[in-house]
């Protein structure tokens, strides 16, 4: 279990998106500040599904008359950890990822929970993969419950493959969803794969103190 002030949030993106992020922060696709040259690395089918995917915010209490419904595509998603199943697909290709992406071109934008909450923007979180029918969604009133609602053992799990680990895989992909753009000042650090990637990031004007090389965050 983690304390709220210890919780970090991770968003994967292509290294080439850094320049726009440096100037505009992390922007939503529908923002007036959105990057017209944004380089996507995700599963195109899943991205499309999320555009109009409705989910119910139940807070674990199933009362259909009072449940709020949101659309996943209206929010910027973050994971609670690194080395997610989606990263494996991105690095190796498959599903609806157009082509495999070298880990050297994939970075993590790391924000801490407290900074994003302090923006006072609408946010929600899930206890598992956002499109899985077994996943429950929570609103900001349950923020303090993040310490125990999220399965931190699953988040940090190295092994998630196979039928026997389907629930671990679901819980590992829990998300934090926030509405609206996120200013660059909220980015605590940037994780990259190796020294070559770090050198590329430095050339964009990112301060060296913000950059962390961590090969263990990749496959």
N, C-alpha and C positions, 0 to 999 in steps of 0.2 A: 504494500500500500504506500502511496506517495502523498506528501502534503501538497496542498494547492499551489504553494509558492515554488514547488519543485517540478511541477508539470510543464513539459515543453511540447510544442506542437510543430509538426514537420510537413512541409509542402515540397514535393518534387517538381522540378522544372528543368527545361533545357538551359544549358549554360549561356547560350546565345540570347536568352531573354533578359540577362542581367542589366544591360544598359537601360532598358525601359524601366525595369524595376527600381534601379538607382534613382531615376528621375521622378517616377510616378508611384512607387510602392507596388504592392501586390494588387492588381486591379481585376475586377470582375469583367467577364467577356462583354457584358452589356453596359459597362461604364463609359462615360464620355471620355475617360482617360485610357480606355483599353488600347492594348498594343495591336496596331493593324498588321504587324509582321510577326505576331506571336507564333513561336515554334512549338507545336504540340508533340508530346511524347507518349500520350496515353492510348488506351483501347478506344478506337473511334466508335465502336458499337456501344460500349458502356457510356461514353461521353454523351452520345445521342440519346440513350435511354434516360439518362439523368436530366436532360433538358426539360422533360415534361413529367418526370416521375413524382407522383404525389406520395407523401408519407404522413402518417398520423403521429402527432406529439401526444403521447399518453402519460408520460412520466411513470409508466409502470402500472397505471390505474386505468382499466379499460371501461370507459364511460363514453360511448359513441356520441352522446348528445352534447358533450362538452369538449370533445377532442378538437384540437386545432390541426389543420392540414397545411403543409408547406410543400413547395416544389424544390427538389434537390438542386436543380439547375440555377436557382435564384441565389445560391450561396457559394462562397469560396470554401472548399473543403481542405482540412488538414488531417493528418494521421497523428497518433499519439506516440509513434515510434518509427524506427527505420527498418529497412530490409523487408518490406512488405511483399506479399505475393504478386502484386501488380508490378513491382520493380523487376521481379524475375521475368515476367512476360516482356516488359519494356526492353530489358537487356538482351533477351534471347529471341524475341519475336514470337509470333503466334497469336491466336485469337484474331482480333481485329487491329493489332498494332501493325502499321504499314511496313515498318522495317525495324530491325533491332537497332538499339541505340547504345553506343559505347558508354561504359560507366564514366569515362573521362568527360563526357558531355552532359552528364546528369548531376545536378546539384540539389541539395536540400536547403530550403529557407527555413530557419529555425526561429520561432517566436516563443516567448513564454506566455502561459495562460493568463497570468495577471495583467500583462500589457494589453492583450487583446480584449479582455473583459473591461479594462479601464477606458476603452474607446466608446463604451456605452452604445454599441451597435447590436442589433438583433442577432442572437446566436442560439444554437441548439447543439446537442451532441447525441451520439448513438453508442450503444454497447456492442456493436458489431457492424459488419458490412452493411452499407446504407441501403442496398437493394434486396437484402435477404429478408424473407418474410418472418423470420424468427427474431429479427432485430427490433429493439425498443428504442424510441427517441425521447429525449428529455429537453425541457426548456431551461432558461436561465435561472429559474427559481430553484432548480436542483443542482446548481453549480457546486455547492459544497459536497454533493454526493459523488462527484467525479473521483474522489479518492478511493471509493469502494465499488462504485457501479462499473467502472472500467476494470477489466480483468488484466492487471499489469503483468501477470505471469504469462498470459497468452501474447500480450504485446511484445514481450521480450523473447518469446519462444523462437528457437532456431529451426525446430522441426514442425512443419504444419502440413506436409503432404500426406496423401493417403486417405482412405475412407475413415479410418480410425481417428483422424485429426480434423474432421470437418468443422467441429465446434470451435476448436482452437483457431483454425483458419478464419472462421467468421468473426470471432471476438478480436483477433489480432488486427482486423481491419476496421475497428471502431473509428468514428470520425468526429471532428469538431467542425461545425458549419457556421460561418459568420457572413452576415449580409453587409455589403458595401466594401469599398476599397480600404486597404490597410497601408498606412504610411510606412515609408522605409525605416523610420526610427524604431518601429516595432520589431524589426528583424534583429535578433540577438547575435546570430552568427550564420555563416554559410559553410556547409559541409561539402567537401569535394573528394574525388577519388585519389588523386595523386599530385605530385609536384607540378606536372605539366598543366593540369587543370587549374591549380592555384596560380600559376604564372598568367594564365589567360584571364582569370578573374581580376588579378591585380591590374592588368592593362585596362580594365574597364573603369578603374578608379576606386575600387573597393579597398578599404584600409586592411592591411595585413593582419591586424589584431582580430579582425572579424572572421578570418578564414581558418577553417580546421580541415586537415587532411585525415580521413578516416576510411580506410579500405574495408573495414569490418561492416560498414553501413551498406555495402554492395555485395553482389553475388560474383 
